[in-house]
Amino acid sequence: MFGLGPSELIIISIVVVAFFFGGEKMSELAKGIGRFTGEFKKGKAEIENEIKKAEEELQKLNEKPE
């Protein structure tokens, strides 16, 4: 896009957002993004744990006692 790399686009985006919302709103936005990221990671870990538990239960059910 116009010969710009991802890092340049990110910097330009930050400047535009700072221009429209100001520094105070930027800090609130960053906090919100951080909270979202943390909650997303927690949810992902919970889902992975549930999948592992279900796989273990299936393996136990499929094992035939000899």
HTML snippet that shows the backbone in 3Dmol.js (N, CA, C, O; Angstrom):
<script src="https://3Dmol.org/build/3Dmol-min.js"></script>
<div id="view" style="width:600px;height:400px;position:relative"></div>
<script>
const pdb = `
ATOM      1  N   MET A   1       0.853  -1.177   0.000  1.00  0.00           N
ATOM      2  CA  MET A   1       0.000   0.000   0.000  1.00  0.00           C
ATOM      3  C   MET A   1       0.892   1.231   0.000  1.00  0.00           C
ATOM      4  O   MET A   1       1.466   1.583   1.030  1.00  0.00           O
ATOM      5  N   PHE A   2       1.012   1.886  -1.148  1.00  0.00           N
ATOM      6  CA  PHE A   2       1.798   3.100  -1.318  1.00  0.00           C
ATOM      7  C   PHE A   2       3.259   2.918  -0.932  1.00  0.00           C
ATOM      8  O   PHE A   2       3.924   3.894  -0.585  1.00  0.00           O
ATOM      9  N   GLY A   3       3.771   1.699  -0.983  1.00  0.00           N
ATOM     10  CA  GLY A   3       5.161   1.440  -0.650  1.00  0.00           C
ATOM     11  C   GLY A   3       5.463   1.536   0.830  1.00  0.00           C
ATOM     12  O   GLY A   3       6.626   1.659   1.213  1.00  0.00           O
ATOM     13  N   LEU A   4       4.439   1.484   1.676  1.00  0.00           N
ATOM     14  CA  LEU A   4       4.642   1.561   3.121  1.00  0.00           C
ATOM     15  C   LEU A   4       4.567   0.164   3.723  1.00  0.00           C
ATOM     16  O   LEU A   4       3.738  -0.659   3.336  1.00  0.00           O
ATOM     17  N   GLY A   5       5.448  -0.075   4.671  1.00  0.00           N
ATOM     18  CA  GLY A   5       5.438  -1.355   5.364  1.00  0.00           C
ATOM     19  C   GLY A   5       4.476  -1.325   6.539  1.00  0.00           C
ATOM     20  O   GLY A   5       3.873  -0.294   6.837  1.00  0.00           O
ATOM     21  N   PRO A   6       4.336  -2.469   7.206  1.00  0.00           N
ATOM     22  CA  PRO A   6       3.407  -2.549   8.345  1.00  0.00           C
ATOM     23  C   PRO A   6       3.786  -1.614   9.492  1.00  0.00           C
ATOM     24  O   PRO A   6       2.908  -1.025  10.122  1.00  0.00           O
ATOM     25  N   SER A   7       5.081  -1.473   9.769  1.00  0.00           N
ATOM     26  CA  SER A   7       5.478  -0.619  10.888  1.00  0.00           C
ATOM     27  C   SER A   7       5.146   0.847  10.602  1.00  0.00           C
ATOM     28  O   SER A   7       4.721   1.572  11.501  1.00  0.00           O
ATOM     29  N   GLU A   8       5.337   1.283   9.362  1.00  0.00           N
ATOM     30  CA  GLU A   8       4.996   2.663   9.020  1.00  0.00           C
ATOM     31  C   GLU A   8       3.496   2.902   9.120  1.00  0.00           C
ATOM     32  O   GLU A   8       3.058   3.952   9.591  1.00  0.00           O
ATOM     33  N   LEU A   9       2.713   1.923   8.675  1.00  0.00           N
ATOM     34  CA  LEU A   9       1.254   2.060   8.755  1.00  0.00           C
ATOM     35  C   LEU A   9       0.776   2.126  10.198  1.00  0.00           C
ATOM     36  O   LEU A   9      -0.155   2.867  10.513  1.00  0.00           O
ATOM     37  N   ILE A  10       1.406   1.361  11.068  1.00  0.00           N
ATOM     38  CA  ILE A  10       1.038   1.385  12.492  1.00  0.00           C
ATOM     39  C   ILE A  10       1.347   2.751  13.085  1.00  0.00           C
ATOM     40  O   ILE A  10       0.529   3.307  13.817  1.00  0.00           O
ATOM     41  N   ILE A  11       2.512   3.293  12.779  1.00  0.00           N
ATOM     42  CA  ILE A  11       2.890   4.607  13.310  1.00  0.00           C
ATOM     43  C   ILE A  11       1.943   5.686  12.801  1.00  0.00           C
ATOM     44  O   ILE A  11       1.513   6.547  13.569  1.00  0.00           O
ATOM     45  N   ILE A  12       1.617   5.646  11.520  1.00  0.00           N
ATOM     46  CA  ILE A  12       0.680   6.622  10.959  1.00  0.00           C
ATOM     47  C   ILE A  12      -0.690   6.490  11.611  1.00  0.00           C
ATOM     48  O   ILE A  12      -1.340   7.495  11.900  1.00  0.00           O
ATOM     49  N   SER A  13      -1.130   5.260  11.843  1.00  0.00           N
ATOM     50  CA  SER A  13      -2.427   5.030  12.498  1.00  0.00           C
ATOM     51  C   SER A  13      -2.439   5.607  13.902  1.00  0.00           C
ATOM     52  O   SER A  13      -3.421   6.226  14.313  1.00  0.00           O
ATOM     53  N   ILE A  14      -1.355   5.408  14.641  1.00  0.00           N
ATOM     54  CA  ILE A  14      -1.273   5.936  16.008  1.00  0.00           C
ATOM     55  C   ILE A  14      -1.337   7.450  15.996  1.00  0.00           C
ATOM     56  O   ILE A  14      -2.017   8.043  16.833  1.00  0.00           O
ATOM     57  N   VAL A  15      -0.644   8.087  15.067  1.00  0.00           N
ATOM     58  CA  VAL A  15      -0.659   9.547  14.978  1.00  0.00           C
ATOM     59  C   VAL A  15      -2.064  10.050  14.646  1.00  0.00           C
ATOM     60  O   VAL A  15      -2.529  11.027  15.234  1.00  0.00           O
ATOM     61  N   VAL A  16      -2.738   9.386  13.709  1.00  0.00           N
ATOM     62  CA  VAL A  16      -4.093   9.809  13.332  1.00  0.00           C
ATOM     63  C   VAL A  16      -5.054   9.650  14.505  1.00  0.00           C
ATOM     64  O   VAL A  16      -5.857  10.545  14.771  1.00  0.00           O
ATOM     65  N   VAL A  17      -4.983   8.530  15.205  1.00  0.00           N
ATOM     66  CA  VAL A  17      -5.855   8.303  16.360  1.00  0.00           C
ATOM     67  C   VAL A  17      -5.564   9.328  17.446  1.00  0.00           C
ATOM     68  O   VAL A  17      -6.491   9.860  18.057  1.00  0.00           O
ATOM     69  N   ALA A  18      -4.283   9.612  17.695  1.00  0.00           N
ATOM     70  CA  ALA A  18      -3.920  10.612  18.701  1.00  0.00           C
ATOM     71  C   ALA A  18      -4.459  11.982  18.308  1.00  0.00           C
ATOM     72  O   ALA A  18      -4.899  12.739  19.174  1.00  0.00           O
ATOM     73  N   PHE A  19      -4.434  12.310  17.038  1.00  0.00           N
ATOM     74  CA  PHE A  19      -4.942  13.599  16.565  1.00  0.00           C
ATOM     75  C   PHE A  19      -6.441  13.715  16.815  1.00  0.00           C
ATOM     76  O   PHE A  19      -6.914  14.759  17.263  1.00  0.00           O
ATOM     77  N   PHE A  20      -7.187  12.659  16.532  1.00  0.00           N
ATOM     78  CA  PHE A  20      -8.640  12.719  16.676  1.00  0.00           C
ATOM     79  C   PHE A  20      -9.109  12.577  18.119  1.00  0.00           C
ATOM     80  O   PHE A  20     -10.080  13.223  18.512  1.00  0.00           O
ATOM     81  N   PHE A  21      -8.445  11.750  18.913  1.00  0.00           N
ATOM     82  CA  PHE A  21      -8.936  11.447  20.249  1.00  0.00           C
ATOM     83  C   PHE A  21      -8.141  12.090  21.375  1.00  0.00           C
ATOM     84  O   PHE A  21      -8.643  12.190  22.495  1.00  0.00           O
ATOM     85  N   GLY A  22      -6.945  12.518  21.117  1.00  0.00           N
ATOM     86  CA  GLY A  22      -6.136  13.143  22.158  1.00  0.00           C
ATOM     87  C   GLY A  22      -5.422  12.103  23.011  1.00  0.00           C
ATOM     88  O   GLY A  22      -5.731  10.912  22.960  1.00  0.00           O
ATOM     89  N   GLY A  23      -4.468  12.575  23.788  1.00  0.00           N
ATOM     90  CA  GLY A  23      -3.639  11.693  24.604  1.00  0.00           C
ATOM     91  C   GLY A  23      -4.397  10.944  25.678  1.00  0.00           C
ATOM     92  O   GLY A  23      -4.126   9.773  25.941  1.00  0.00           O
ATOM     93  N   GLU A  24      -5.354  11.626  26.301  1.00  0.00           N
ATOM     94  CA  GLU A  24      -6.110  10.983  27.387  1.00  0.00           C
ATOM     95  C   GLU A  24      -6.918   9.800  26.865  1.00  0.00           C
ATOM     96  O   GLU A  24      -6.939   8.735  27.481  1.00  0.00           O
ATOM     97  N   LYS A  25      -7.567   9.988  25.756  1.00  0.00           N
ATOM     98  CA  LYS A  25      -8.355   8.901  25.169  1.00  0.00           C
ATOM     99  C   LYS A  25      -7.448   7.774  24.687  1.00  0.00           C
ATOM    100  O   LYS A  25      -7.840   6.608  24.717  1.00  0.00           O
ATOM    101  N   MET A  26      -6.243   8.114  24.244  1.00  0.00           N
ATOM    102  CA  MET A  26      -5.296   7.085  23.801  1.00  0.00           C
ATOM    103  C   MET A  26      -4.939   6.157  24.947  1.00  0.00           C
ATOM    104  O   MET A  26      -4.860   4.942  24.762  1.00  0.00           O
ATOM    105  N   SER A  27      -4.721   6.720  26.141  1.00  0.00           N
ATOM    106  CA  SER A  27      -4.377   5.869  27.279  1.00  0.00           C
ATOM    107  C   SER A  27      -5.554   4.973  27.655  1.00  0.00           C
ATOM    108  O   SER A  27      -5.364   3.806  27.999  1.00  0.00           O
ATOM    109  N   GLU A  28      -6.764   5.518  27.591  1.00  0.00           N
ATOM    110  CA  GLU A  28      -7.948   4.701  27.871  1.00  0.00           C
ATOM    111  C   GLU A  28      -8.100   3.594  26.829  1.00  0.00           C
ATOM    112  O   GLU A  28      -8.451   2.461  27.162  1.00  0.00           O
ATOM    113  N   LEU A  29      -7.836   3.926  25.583  1.00  0.00           N
ATOM    114  CA  LEU A  29      -7.917   2.941  24.511  1.00  0.00           C
ATOM    115  C   LEU A  29      -6.885   1.839  24.718  1.00  0.00           C
ATOM    116  O   LEU A  29      -7.191   0.659  24.545  1.00  0.00           O
ATOM    117  N   ALA A  30      -5.673   2.217  25.086  1.00  0.00           N
ATOM    118  CA  ALA A  30      -4.614   1.230  25.325  1.00  0.00           C
ATOM    119  C   ALA A  30      -4.978   0.313  26.497  1.00  0.00           C
ATOM    120  O   ALA A  30      -4.738  -0.893  26.441  1.00  0.00           O
ATOM    121  N   LYS A  31      -5.552   0.882  27.548  1.00  0.00           N
ATOM    122  CA  LYS A  31      -5.985   0.068  28.691  1.00  0.00           C
ATOM    123  C   LYS A  31      -7.064  -0.920  28.268  1.00  0.00           C
ATOM    124  O   LYS A  31      -7.042  -2.084  28.666  1.00  0.00           O
ATOM    125  N   GLY A  32      -7.998  -0.451  27.467  1.00  0.00           N
ATOM    126  CA  GLY A  32      -9.069  -1.317  26.981  1.00  0.00           C
ATOM    127  C   GLY A  32      -8.533  -2.450  26.123  1.00  0.00           C
ATOM    128  O   GLY A  32      -8.979  -3.591  26.236  1.00  0.00           O
ATOM    129  N   ILE A  33      -7.574  -2.129  25.266  1.00  0.00           N
ATOM    130  CA  ILE A  33      -6.972  -3.165  24.422  1.00  0.00           C
ATOM    131  C   ILE A  33      -6.230  -4.173  25.294  1.00  0.00           C
ATOM    132  O   ILE A  33      -6.289  -5.376  25.042  1.00  0.00           O
ATOM    133  N   GLY A  34      -5.536  -3.686  26.317  1.00  0.00           N
ATOM    134  CA  GLY A  34      -4.830  -4.587  27.227  1.00  0.00           C
ATOM    135  C   GLY A  34      -5.773  -5.508  27.974  1.00  0.00           C
ATOM    136  O   GLY A  34      -5.502  -6.700  28.112  1.00  0.00           O
ATOM    137  N   ARG A  35      -6.881  -4.963  28.457  1.00  0.00           N
ATOM    138  CA  ARG A  35      -7.882  -5.790  29.152  1.00  0.00           C
ATOM    139  C   ARG A  35      -8.462  -6.838  28.215  1.00  0.00           C
ATOM    140  O   ARG A  35      -8.615  -8.002  28.583  1.00  0.00           O
ATOM    141  N   PHE A  36      -8.785  -6.408  26.998  1.00  0.00           N
ATOM    142  CA  PHE A  36      -9.342  -7.340  26.018  1.00  0.00           C
ATOM    143  C   PHE A  36      -8.357  -8.467  25.735  1.00  0.00           C
ATOM    144  O   PHE A  36      -8.743  -9.635  25.675  1.00  0.00           O
ATOM    145  N   THR A  37      -7.084  -8.115  25.560  1.00  0.00           N
ATOM    146  CA  THR A  37      -6.070  -9.121  25.279  1.00  0.00           C
ATOM    147  C   THR A  37      -5.957 -10.116  26.434  1.00  0.00           C
ATOM    148  O   THR A  37      -5.865 -11.322  26.207  1.00  0.00           O
ATOM    149  N   GLY A  38      -5.965  -9.619  27.657  1.00  0.00           N
ATOM    150  CA  GLY A  38      -5.895 -10.497  28.823  1.00  0.00           C
ATOM    151  C   GLY A  38      -7.087 -11.430  28.914  1.00  0.00           C
ATOM    152  O   GLY A  38      -6.926 -12.624  29.167  1.00  0.00           O
ATOM    153  N   GLU A  39      -8.279 -10.894  28.708  1.00  0.00           N
ATOM    154  CA  GLU A  39      -9.484 -11.718  28.756  1.00  0.00           C
ATOM    155  C   GLU A  39      -9.496 -12.742  27.627  1.00  0.00           C
ATOM    156  O   GLU A  39      -9.939 -13.875  27.813  1.00  0.00           O
ATOM    157  N   PHE A  40      -9.014 -12.344  26.471  1.00  0.00           N
ATOM    158  CA  PHE A  40      -8.953 -13.262  25.335  1.00  0.00           C
ATOM    159  C   PHE A  40      -8.019 -14.418  25.645  1.00  0.00           C
ATOM    160  O   PHE A  40      -8.345 -15.570  25.362  1.00  0.00           O
ATOM    161  N   LYS A  41      -6.860 -14.124  26.224  1.00  0.00           N
ATOM    162  CA  LYS A  41      -5.902 -15.179  26.573  1.00  0.00           C
ATOM    163  C   LYS A  41      -6.476 -16.124  27.622  1.00  0.00           C
ATOM    164  O   LYS A  41      -6.275 -17.336  27.547  1.00  0.00           O
ATOM    165  N   LYS A  42      -7.198 -15.563  28.610  1.00  0.00           N
ATOM    166  CA  LYS A  42      -7.831 -16.403  29.633  1.00  0.00           C
ATOM    167  C   LYS A  42      -8.866 -17.328  29.004  1.00  0.00           C
ATOM    168  O   LYS A  42      -8.909 -18.521  29.304  1.00  0.00           O
ATOM    169  N   GLY A  43      -9.689 -16.775  28.141  1.00  0.00           N
ATOM    170  CA  GLY A  43     -10.721 -17.571  27.478  1.00  0.00           C
ATOM    171  C   GLY A  43     -10.115 -18.659  26.611  1.00  0.00           C
ATOM    172  O   GLY A  43     -10.601 -19.790  26.586  1.00  0.00           O
ATOM    173  N   LYS A  44      -9.062 -18.315  25.907  1.00  0.00           N
ATOM    174  CA  LYS A  44      -8.382 -19.295  25.055  1.00  0.00           C
ATOM    175  C   LYS A  44      -7.818 -20.433  25.897  1.00  0.00           C
ATOM    176  O   LYS A  44      -7.945 -21.601  25.530  1.00  0.00           O
ATOM    177  N   ALA A  45      -7.196 -20.097  27.024  1.00  0.00           N
ATOM    178  CA  ALA A  45      -6.628 -21.121  27.905  1.00  0.00           C
ATOM    179  C   ALA A  45      -7.726 -22.025  28.469  1.00  0.00           C
ATOM    180  O   ALA A  45      -7.538 -23.238  28.566  1.00  0.00           O
ATOM    181  N   GLU A  46      -8.869 -21.444  28.841  1.00  0.00           N
ATOM    182  CA  GLU A  46      -9.985 -22.234  29.360  1.00  0.00           C
ATOM    183  C   GLU A  46     -10.512 -23.208  28.299  1.00  0.00           C
ATOM    184  O   GLU A  46     -10.792 -24.368  28.598  1.00  0.00           O
ATOM    185  N   ILE A  47     -10.642 -22.735  27.083  1.00  0.00           N
ATOM    186  CA  ILE A  47     -11.133 -23.595  26.002  1.00  0.00           C
ATOM    187  C   ILE A  47     -10.151 -24.725  25.735  1.00  0.00           C
ATOM    188  O   ILE A  47     -10.555 -25.871  25.541  1.00  0.00           O
ATOM    189  N   GLU A  48      -8.848 -24.400  25.725  1.00  0.00           N
ATOM    190  CA  GLU A  48      -7.836 -25.432  25.502  1.00  0.00           C
ATOM    191  C   GLU A  48      -7.881 -26.479  26.616  1.00  0.00           C
ATOM    192  O   GLU A  48      -7.755 -27.673  26.347  1.00  0.00           O
ATOM    193  N   ASN A  49      -8.060 -26.041  27.858  1.00  0.00           N
ATOM    194  CA  ASN A  49      -8.154 -26.982  28.975  1.00  0.00           C
ATOM    195  C   ASN A  49      -9.374 -27.891  28.841  1.00  0.00           C
ATOM    196  O   ASN A  49      -9.288 -29.090  29.105  1.00  0.00           O
ATOM    197  N   GLU A  50     -10.497 -27.329  28.436  1.00  0.00           N
ATOM    198  CA  GLU A  50     -11.706 -28.131  28.262  1.00  0.00           C
ATOM    199  C   GLU A  50     -11.521 -29.163  27.153  1.00  0.00           C
ATOM    200  O   GLU A  50     -11.972 -30.302  27.278  1.00  0.00           O
ATOM    201  N   ILE A  51     -10.864 -28.765  26.079  1.00  0.00           N
ATOM    202  CA  ILE A  51     -10.615 -29.702  24.977  1.00  0.00           C
ATOM    203  C   ILE A  51      -9.703 -30.828  25.435  1.00  0.00           C
ATOM    204  O   ILE A  51      -9.937 -31.989  25.098  1.00  0.00           O
ATOM    205  N   LYS A  52      -8.669 -30.503  26.198  1.00  0.00           N
ATOM    206  CA  LYS A  52      -7.754 -31.530  26.705  1.00  0.00           C
ATOM    207  C   LYS A  52      -8.483 -32.502  27.635  1.00  0.00           C
ATOM    208  O   LYS A  52      -8.268 -33.713  27.577  1.00  0.00           O
ATOM    209  N   LYS A  53      -9.345 -31.956  28.490  1.00  0.00           N
ATOM    210  CA  LYS A  53     -10.116 -32.815  29.398  1.00  0.00           C
ATOM    211  C   LYS A  53     -11.022 -33.756  28.606  1.00  0.00           C
ATOM    212  O   LYS A  53     -11.129 -34.941  28.921  1.00  0.00           O
ATOM    213  N   ALA A  54     -11.666 -33.219  27.585  1.00  0.00           N
ATOM    214  CA  ALA A  54     -12.569 -34.044  26.773  1.00  0.00           C
ATOM    215  C   ALA A  54     -11.785 -35.135  26.042  1.00  0.00           C
ATOM    216  O   ALA A  54     -12.256 -36.268  25.939  1.00  0.00           O
ATOM    217  N   GLU A  55     -10.595 -34.806  25.535  1.00  0.00           N
ATOM    218  CA  GLU A  55      -9.770 -35.808  24.863  1.00  0.00           C
ATOM    219  C   GLU A  55      -9.353 -36.912  25.835  1.00  0.00           C
ATOM    220  O   GLU A  55      -9.372 -38.093  25.489  1.00  0.00           O
ATOM    221  N   GLU A  56      -8.978 -36.519  27.051  1.00  0.00           N
ATOM    222  CA  GLU A  56      -8.579 -37.513  28.054  1.00  0.00           C
ATOM    223  C   GLU A  56      -9.742 -38.429  28.407  1.00  0.00           C
ATOM    224  O   GLU A  56      -9.566 -39.639  28.553  1.00  0.00           O
ATOM    225  N   GLU A  57     -10.927 -37.850  28.545  1.00  0.00           N
ATOM    226  CA  GLU A  57     -12.103 -38.657  28.861  1.00  0.00           C
ATOM    227  C   GLU A  57     -12.423 -39.627  27.719  1.00  0.00           C
ATOM    228  O   GLU A  57     -12.783 -40.778  27.963  1.00  0.00           O
ATOM    229  N   LEU A  58     -12.292 -39.166  26.489  1.00  0.00           N
ATOM    230  CA  LEU A  58     -12.535 -40.049  25.351  1.00  0.00           C
ATOM    231  C   LEU A  58     -11.529 -41.187  25.308  1.00  0.00           C
ATOM    232  O   LEU A  58     -11.884 -42.327  25.009  1.00  0.00           O
ATOM    233  N   GLN A  59     -10.277 -40.879  25.606  1.00  0.00           N
ATOM    234  CA  GLN A  59      -9.254 -41.929  25.626  1.00  0.00           C
ATOM    235  C   GLN A  59      -9.546 -42.951  26.702  1.00  0.00           C
ATOM    236  O   GLN A  59      -9.353 -44.146  26.482  1.00  0.00           O
ATOM    237  N   LYS A  60     -10.013 -42.506  27.872  1.00  0.00           N
ATOM    238  CA  LYS A  60     -10.339 -43.427  28.949  1.00  0.00           C
ATOM    239  C   LYS A  60     -11.516 -44.325  28.558  1.00  0.00           C
ATOM    240  O   LYS A  60     -11.534 -45.517  28.866  1.00  0.00           O
ATOM    241  N   LEU A  61     -12.502 -43.726  27.872  1.00  0.00           N
ATOM    242  CA  LEU A  61     -13.665 -44.501  27.460  1.00  0.00           C
ATOM    243  C   LEU A  61     -13.297 -45.509  26.368  1.00  0.00           C
ATOM    244  O   LEU A  61     -13.869 -46.598  26.314  1.00  0.00           O
ATOM    245  N   ASN A  62     -12.359 -45.158  25.512  1.00  0.00           N
ATOM    246  CA  ASN A  62     -11.972 -46.028  24.412  1.00  0.00           C
ATOM    247  C   ASN A  62     -11.032 -47.141  24.835  1.00  0.00           C
ATOM    248  O   ASN A  62     -10.886 -48.139  24.129  1.00  0.00           O
ATOM    249  N   GLU A  63     -10.391 -46.972  25.995  1.00  0.00           N
ATOM    250  CA  GLU A  63      -9.491 -48.038  26.471  1.00  0.00           C
ATOM    251  C   GLU A  63     -10.335 -49.214  26.933  1.00  0.00           C
ATOM    252  O   GLU A  63     -11.288 -49.058  27.695  1.00  0.00           O
ATOM    253  N   LYS A  64      -9.967 -50.377  26.460  1.00  0.00           N
ATOM    254  CA  LYS A  64     -10.698 -51.575  26.856  1.00  0.00           C
ATOM    255  C   LYS A  64      -9.873 -52.309  27.914  1.00  0.00           C
ATOM    256  O   LYS A  64      -8.694 -52.591  27.702  1.00  0.00           O
ATOM    257  N   PRO A  65     -10.484 -52.611  29.030  1.00  0.00           N
ATOM    258  CA  PRO A  65      -9.744 -53.390  30.027  1.00  0.00           C
ATOM    259  C   PRO A  65      -9.543 -54.809  29.532  1.00  0.00           C
ATOM    260  O   PRO A  65     -10.460 -55.445  29.012  1.00  0.00           O
ATOM    261  N   GLU A  66      -8.321 -55.289  29.706  1.00  0.00           N
ATOM    262  CA  GLU A  66      -8.009 -56.648  29.238  1.00  0.00           C
ATOM    263  C   GLU A  66      -7.872 -57.609  30.367  1.00  0.00           C
ATOM    264  O   GLU A  66      -7.611 -58.791  30.143  1.00  0.00           O
TER     265      GLU A  66
END
`;
const viewer = $3Dmol.createViewer("view");
viewer.addModel(pdb, "pdb");
viewer.setStyle({}, {cartoon: {color: "spectrum"}});
viewer.zoomTo();
viewer.render();
</script>
